[in-house]
Amino acid sequence: MAKPTRPTEDPRESAEPSVTFNRTERVLASMVGGIIVLGLLCFVAMIIMWLTAPGAAGSMPWPVVMAIPLFGFPIGMVLLFVLLGIIWTRRARENRASR
């Protein structure tokens, strides 16, 4: 397996600042994406269920499928705000350090 090569230029001299995401930001971003996508998929499944078999809403998997968007979307929004706060705090520290 080849070793990754290091850039020859100095990152301080490049026109664009290097963007670094730490592990916390990546994990939070994937959690937000996963929760929101799961909520949307459950929402679409509920719509399809109501259009095809409206009497099946009381059978077993559907109460769980209906509850996922009720809890998933608020949790996803809270995690999104936490992610934005972490990113804004990191960028503010970087801007203070560069002055």
Secondary structure, DSSP 4 states (H G I P E B T S, - for coil): -PPPPPPSS-TTTSSSPPP---HHHHHHHHHHHHHHHHHHHHHHHHHHHHHH-GGGGGSTHHHHHHHHHHHHHHHHHHHHHHHHHHHHHHHHHHHHHH-
